[in-house]
């Protein structure tokens, strides 16, 4: 039964020949069984299998567990990686959460397509209870997925035993004469998940014998609801203008739909989901403050910005850009984003002005900066230039400026100084600030 369940999970995830799988082996019975199943299925599915063990150093038995995992991999002739992490015992999120965060960060550093875990149906039920008791929303109540596809910065997650009961896993281990270790921390009731596992779920099970599969099934229902909310957010984003939203269209939605859209956008940008209280305050200000008034509302590690009818999300703490000397590079880094230089005929900055300059620097704005954008026009202050270009005050300090011999030749998001403009049919370079380009193209 377990072998068929694992095979179905691999097929559903699209794991095929040549895929690189890494089994996260703790040494406990769940991960030992997953490794046994993967080793049996590898020839049939054609994937490449390796194993990793994270050494947290929190138990006096940690060295013995690592040695047991390494010995098992040697027996199976599988590549083995030992990853050591130092878990701070005074972490603000607690020891359990800190260990989990560091463990996943270490595993994400491995060269593989999929990380495979031994989570099972009982773990799913515990996770659902844990998140509900913390007040999680629909997405949090969806608990764990059987598989999460690989992303650009990390391997995918695969949990082939998520629909299997722990009893079936232990039965498989005994029939196969597998050896595993017992982590003494798994019975420590001061850890919340252990308390749910050893105290709460058994009591629930006395009244509801099928509580574990029922809770796991409920997590699946929450996942369906979460997927529908994501689909609604995609429709709302499109209806509200795309990547750069139209403020009036957003505020025509109900509060629940605006909150859903902002949470979805936060995930797309890699931000943490904002708290309900902060979302409510952001919605209050967006609806009550005059549309002509610029807004930048902090929502944790992101900020919701509204300016001149547009609405977008950006990092709450923007990076600190460093001055960079330009020596002919195609691209220079600039926090946020980068500045690229595209060759063009009769456009951009005159190449002769760049080649003949003593110093060309990409740097921030300077006090008293004034620039003339077009022939016959007067020089204007940075404040006036930003107002004309629709750039809010909080962005002005991080605008990239290309200085040629201490004269501003170009400002990201604003444009080119007339004094450095490329004549017709002469060689030029067109600077583009990628962060602003993405926003203005939306």
KOLTI-72413 format. One line per field, with one value per residue (C-alpha): x, y, z; residue in one letter. Coordinates in nm, 2 decimals, padded with zeros to 4 digits. Example, Ala and Ser with C-alpha at 12.3 -4.5 7.8 and 13.67 -1.06 7.14 Angstrom:
c1 01.23/01.37
c2 -00.45/-00.11
c3 00.78/00.71
res a/s
END
This chain:
c1 00.00/00.27/00.47/00.17/00.09/00.45/00.45/00.12/00.26/00.57/00.36/00.12/00.42/00.56/00.88/01.04/01.37/01.67/01.49/01.72/01.55/01.70/01.55/01.56/01.66/01.62/01.67/01.32/01.08/00.90/01.20/01.36/01.05/01.04/01.40/01.33/01.04/01.24/01.52/01.28/01.11/01.42/01.48/01.12/01.09/01.44/01.51/01.85/01.84/02.06/02.02/02.08/02.07/02.06/02.26/02.10/02.33/02.04/02.05/02.33/02.24/02.28/02.61/02.48/02.18/02.40/02.62/02.31/02.19/02.53/02.56/02.22/02.32/02.64/02.45/02.22/02.52/02.35/02.52/02.50/02.53/02.57/02.44/02.53/02.34/02.37/02.03/02.00/01.83/01.70/01.53/01.23/01.01/01.12/01.36/01.13/01.06/01.42/01.54/01.28/01.38/01.75/01.69/01.49/01.75/02.02/01.82/01.74/02.11/02.14/02.17/01.84/01.50/01.29/01.33/01.14/00.99/00.83/00.52/00.21/-00.16/-00.11/00.13/-00.13/-00.39/-00.15/-00.05/-00.42/-00.50/-00.18/-00.26/-00.63/-00.54/-00.30/-00.59/-00.46/-00.67/-00.78/-00.44/-00.28/-00.55/-00.47/-00.17/00.08/00.07/00.15/00.39/00.50/00.67/01.03/01.07/01.35/01.53/01.46/01.38/01.03/00.87/00.74/00.55/00.46/00.31/00.09/-00.23/-00.09/-00.15/00.15/00.05/00.09/00.43/00.55/00.40/00.61/00.92/00.88/00.81/01.11/01.33/01.43/01.62/01.54/01.62/01.39/01.42/01.37/01.24/00.93/00.78/00.86/00.52/00.66/00.67/00.33/00.31/00.41/00.13/-00.12/00.01/00.03/-00.25/-00.50/-00.55/-00.58/-00.86/-01.04/-00.99/-01.19/-01.50/-01.41/-01.22/-01.17/-01.05/-00.71/-00.83/-01.12/-00.89/-00.66/-00.96/-01.06/-00.71/-00.78/-01.11/-00.92/-00.67/-00.95/-01.09/-00.74/-00.69/-01.02/-00.93/-00.60/-00.79/-01.02/-00.71/-00.57/-00.90/-00.91/-00.55/-00.63/-00.95/-00.77/-00.50/-00.24/00.09/00.04/-00.31/-00.56/-00.65/-01.02/-01.08/-00.92/-01.14/-01.45/-01.40/-01.52/-01.28/-01.26/-01.15/-00.90/-00.75/-00.74/-00.57/-00.31/-00.22/-00.19/00.03/00.25/00.31/00.39/00.66/00.80/00.67/00.52/00.15/00.05/-00.16/-00.53/-00.49/-00.24/-00.46/-00.76/-00.57/-00.43/-00.79/-00.92/-00.66/-00.69/-01.07/-01.06/-00.76/-00.81/-00.70/-00.47/-00.27/00.03/00.02/00.29/00.15/00.38/00.25/00.54/00.82/00.63/00.46/00.14/00.19/-00.07/00.02/-00.16/-00.43/-00.19/-00.14/00.15/00.35/00.73/00.98/00.92/01.29/01.44/01.81/02.08/02.22/02.60/02.77/02.92/03.17/03.07/03.35/03.15/02.95/02.63/02.46/02.53/02.35/02.13/01.91/01.64/01.69/01.97/02.05/02.13/02.29/02.15/02.34/02.12/02.16/02.06/01.90/02.00/02.32/02.58/02.85/03.11/03.01/03.06/03.39/03.53/03.44/03.69/03.45/03.11/02.93/02.60/02.50/02.21/02.06/02.26/02.14/02.05/02.02/01.86/01.83/01.70/01.50/01.45/01.59/01.45/01.33/01.45/01.64/01.40/01.46/01.44/01.11/00.95/01.10/00.96/00.61/00.60/00.72/00.48/00.75/00.64/00.85/00.96/01.13/01.34/01.63/01.69/01.66/01.97/02.15/02.42/02.67/02.91/03.19/02.96/02.67/02.34/02.30/02.02/01.78/01.60/01.22/01.26/01.48/01.78/01.94/01.92/02.29/02.39/02.14/02.27/02.25/02.07/02.27/02.53/02.62/02.43/02.35/02.00/02.00/01.71/01.64/01.49/01.29/01.11/01.08/00.88/00.65/00.60/00.53/00.26
c2 00.00/00.25/00.17/00.24/00.56/00.69/00.59/00.78/01.09/01.09/01.06/01.34/01.57/01.50/01.34/01.17/01.03/01.25/01.44/01.49/01.39/01.45/01.26/01.47/01.19/01.27/00.90/00.87/00.60/00.83/00.95/00.60/00.45/00.73/00.66/00.28/00.35/00.60/00.35/00.09/00.32/00.49/00.22/00.23/00.61/00.69/00.97/01.03/00.99/01.15/01.19/01.48/01.49/01.81/01.81/02.06/01.99/02.02/01.66/01.46/01.19/01.41/01.27/00.91/01.00/01.15/00.84/00.61/00.81/00.80/00.42/00.36/00.56/00.37/00.04/00.16/00.31/00.66/01.00/01.15/01.51/01.61/01.97/02.12/02.42/02.63/02.69/03.00/02.90/03.25/03.30/03.52/03.26/02.98/02.69/02.47/02.74/02.84/02.48/02.44/02.77/02.68/02.32/02.43/02.70/02.43/02.19/02.46/02.51/02.16/02.10/01.90/01.94/01.80/01.77/01.47/01.46/01.18/01.38/01.17/01.20/01.24/01.53/01.69/01.67/01.82/02.10/02.19/02.20/02.40/02.66/02.69/02.75/03.03/03.20/03.11/03.20/02.97/02.93/02.84/02.59/02.42/02.29/02.09/02.01/01.67/01.85/02.21/02.25/02.38/02.76/02.98/03.00/02.66/02.29/02.17/01.99/01.63/01.45/01.11/00.97/01.26/01.05/00.75/00.68/00.66/00.30/00.19/00.35/00.17/-00.16/-00.12/-00.05/-00.36/-00.58/-00.45/-00.49/-00.12/00.05/00.40/00.64/00.79/01.16/01.22/01.57/01.42/01.34/01.67/01.83/02.18/02.18/02.28/02.02/01.74/01.86/01.83/01.49/01.33/01.50/01.68/01.44/01.13/01.29/01.40/01.05/00.90/01.08/01.09/00.78/00.90/01.24/01.22/01.14/01.38/01.67/01.58/01.58/01.92/02.05/01.94/02.14/02.45/02.40/02.40/02.72/02.88/02.79/02.96/03.27/03.28/03.25/03.54/03.75/03.69/03.81/04.11/04.21/04.20/04.40/04.66/04.73/04.45/04.48/04.84/04.87/05.15/05.27/05.36/05.01/04.84/05.04/04.95/04.60/04.48/04.49/04.11/04.11/04.39/04.21/03.88/04.07/04.23/03.90/03.73/04.01/03.98/03.61/03.69/03.94/03.71/03.92/03.77/03.79/04.10/04.07/04.13/04.44/04.60/04.52/04.67/04.99/05.01/04.97/05.24/05.49/05.40/05.46/05.77/05.97/06.19/06.02/06.31/06.25/06.01/05.72/05.47/05.22/04.97/04.61/04.42/04.37/04.54/04.87/04.94/05.26/05.48/05.78/05.96/05.70/05.41/05.14/04.90/04.70/04.75/04.65/04.84/04.88/04.97/04.87/05.13/05.20/05.23/05.48/05.29/05.42/05.34/05.21/05.09/04.81/04.69/04.68/04.83/04.71/04.96/04.89/04.83/04.68/04.77/05.02/04.89/05.08/04.99/05.11/05.32/05.55/05.91/05.82/05.85/06.00/06.10/05.84/06.11/06.28/05.96/05.87/06.22/06.25/06.23/06.06/05.89/05.78/05.62/05.77/05.91/06.25/06.54/06.85/07.13/06.90/07.08/06.95/07.07/06.80/06.96/07.23/07.57/07.46/07.60/07.39/07.25/07.13/06.76/06.82/06.97/06.70/06.42/06.58/06.60/06.23/06.10/05.99/06.01/06.18/05.86/05.73/06.04/05.96/05.63/05.75/05.66/05.95/05.93/06.20/06.31/06.52/06.60/06.71/06.51/06.36/06.12/06.04/05.71/05.74/06.11/06.12/06.27/06.61/06.81/06.90/06.54/06.43/06.23/06.41/06.25/05.97/05.97/05.69/05.69/05.49/05.46/05.41/05.21/05.17/04.82/04.86/05.17/05.02/04.73/04.97/05.21/04.92/04.77
c3 00.00/00.09/-00.22/-00.44/-00.25/-00.29/-00.66/-00.72/-00.54/-00.76/-01.07/-00.96/-00.89/-01.24/-01.12/-01.41/-01.54/-01.45/-01.17/-00.87/-00.54/-00.20/00.10/00.42/00.65/01.02/01.12/01.26/01.14/00.90/00.70/00.72/00.55/00.29/00.20/00.17/-00.06/-00.28/-00.31/-00.43/-00.68/-00.82/-01.09/-01.20/-01.22/-01.33/-01.08/-00.91/-00.53/-00.27/00.11/00.35/00.73/00.93/01.25/01.49/01.78/02.03/02.16/02.32/02.07/01.77/01.66/01.69/01.47/01.21/01.21/01.18/00.88/00.71/00.77/00.62/00.31/00.28/00.30/00.01/-00.18/-00.19/-00.18/00.17/00.29/00.65/00.72/01.05/01.18/01.50/01.65/01.88/02.21/02.26/01.92/01.94/01.76/02.00/01.97/01.76/01.50/01.49/01.43/01.15/00.98/00.98/00.88/00.57/00.48/00.49/00.28/00.03/-00.04/-00.19/-00.56/-00.62/-00.78/-00.50/-00.12/00.00/00.35/00.56/00.67/00.70/00.78/01.15/01.09/00.87/01.14/01.39/01.16/01.09/01.46/01.54/01.27/01.36/01.72/01.61/01.42/01.07/00.77/00.49/00.33/00.67/00.74/00.42/00.61/00.40/00.03/-00.11/-00.34/-00.40/-00.74/-00.75/-00.76/-00.90/-00.56/-00.39/-00.46/-00.46/-00.17/-00.20/00.08/-00.07/00.25/00.34/00.29/00.49/00.86/01.09/01.20/00.84/00.83/01.14/01.01/00.69/00.89/01.11/00.81/00.63/00.95/00.92/01.20/01.32/01.60/01.86/01.92/02.29/02.22/02.05/02.39/02.55/02.62/02.64/02.26/02.13/01.85/02.09/02.33/02.04/01.94/02.29/02.48/02.25/01.96/02.18/02.37/02.05/01.92/02.22/02.09/01.72/01.63/01.27/01.38/01.21/00.86/00.90/00.99/00.70/00.47/00.61/00.52/00.17/00.16/00.29/00.01/-00.25/-00.09/-00.09/-00.46/-00.54/-00.35/-00.54/-00.87/-00.76/-00.68/-01.03/-01.18/-00.95/-01.03/-01.40/-01.36/-01.15/-01.40/-01.38/-01.21/-01.12/-00.98/-01.03/-00.69/-00.76/-00.91/-00.61/-00.37/-00.57/-00.44/-00.10/00.19/00.19/-00.18/-00.13/00.16/-00.04/-00.34/-00.11/00.06/-00.28/-00.42/-00.10/-00.17/-00.54/-00.43/-00.16/00.13/00.45/00.48/00.67/00.99/00.98/01.21/00.97/00.67/00.83/00.91/00.55/00.41/00.65/00.53/00.16/00.18/00.41/00.28/-00.02/-00.35/-00.43/-00.10/-00.13/00.10/00.21/00.46/00.64/00.64/00.80/00.55/00.27/00.22/00.03/-00.17/-00.33/-00.55/-00.84/-00.87/-00.87/-00.60/-00.56/-00.31/-00.24/00.03/00.35/00.39/00.06/00.00/00.04/-00.31/-00.34/-00.58/-00.87/-01.13/-01.48/-01.71/-02.01/-01.83/-01.98/-01.63/-01.29/-00.98/-00.80/-00.50/-00.58/-00.93/-01.17/-01.44/-01.79/-02.08/-02.43/-02.74/-02.98/-03.28/-03.21/-02.87/-02.51/-02.38/-02.65/-02.64/-02.71/-02.38/-02.19/-02.36/-02.31/-01.94/-01.66/-01.42/-01.48/-01.17/-01.09/-00.76/-00.55/-00.58/-00.43/-00.25/-00.49/-00.80/-01.09/-01.45/-01.79/-01.97/-02.31/-02.53/-02.45/-02.11/-01.78/-01.52/-01.27/-00.91/-00.83/-00.65/-00.96/-01.19/-00.96/-00.95/-01.33/-01.36/-01.09/-00.85/-00.48/-00.22/-00.05/-00.37/-00.44/-00.22/-00.40/-00.76/-00.96/-01.11/-01.38/-01.31/-01.58/-01.44/-01.15/-01.37/-01.37/-01.72/-01.64/-01.36/-01.33/-01.38/-01.49/-01.80/-01.98/-01.95/-02.27/-02.24/-02.28/-02.54/-02.83/-03.17/-03.46/-03.63/-03.36/-03.12/-02.79/-02.48/-02.34/-01.96/-01.81/-01.44/-01.43/-01.11/-01.25/-01.60/-01.46/-01.28/-01.56/-01.81/-01.60
res x/x/x/x/x/x/x/x/x/x/x/x/x/x/x/x/x/x/x/x/x/x/x/x/x/x/x/x/x/x/x/x/x/x/x/x/x/x/x/x/x/x/x/x/x/x/x/x/x/x/x/x/x/x/x/x/x/x/x/x/x/x/x/x/x/x/x/x/x/x/x/x/x/x/x/x/x/x/x/x/x/x/x/x/x/x/x/x/x/x/x/x/x/x/x/x/x/x/x/x/x/x/x/x/x/x/x/x/x/x/x/x/x/x/x/x/x/x/x/x/x/x/x/x/x/x/x/x/x/x/x/x/x/x/x/x/x/x/x/x/x/x/x/x/x/x/x/x/x/x/x/x/x/x/x/x/x/x/x/x/x/x/x/x/x/x/x/x/x/x/x/x/x/x/x/x/x/x/x/x/x/x/x/x/x/x/x/x/x/x/x/x/x/x/x/x/x/x/x/x/x/x/x/x/x/x/x/x/x/x/x/x/x/x/x/x/x/x/x/x/x/x/x/x/x/x/x/x/x/x/x/x/x/x/x/x/x/x/x/x/x/x/x/x/x/x/x/x/x/x/x/x/x/x/x/x/x/x/x/x/x/x/x/x/x/x/x/x/x/x/x/x/x/x/x/x/x/x/x/x/x/x/x/x/x/x/x/x/x/x/x/x/x/x/x/x/x/x/x/x/x/x/x/x/x/x/x/x/x/x/x/x/x/x/x/x/x/x/x/x/x/x/x/x/x/x/x/x/x/x/x/x/x/x/x/x/x/x/x/x/x/x/x/x/x/x/x/x/x/x/x/x/x/x/x/x/x/x/x/x/x/x/x/x/x/x/x/x/x/x/x/x/x/x/x/x/x/x/x/x/x/x/x/x/x/x/x/x/x/x/x/x/x/x/x/x/x/x/x/x/x/x/x/x/x/x/x/x/x/x/x/x/x/x/x/x/x/x/x/x/x/x/x/x/x/x/x/x/x/x/x/x/x/x/x/x/x/x/x/x/x/x
END
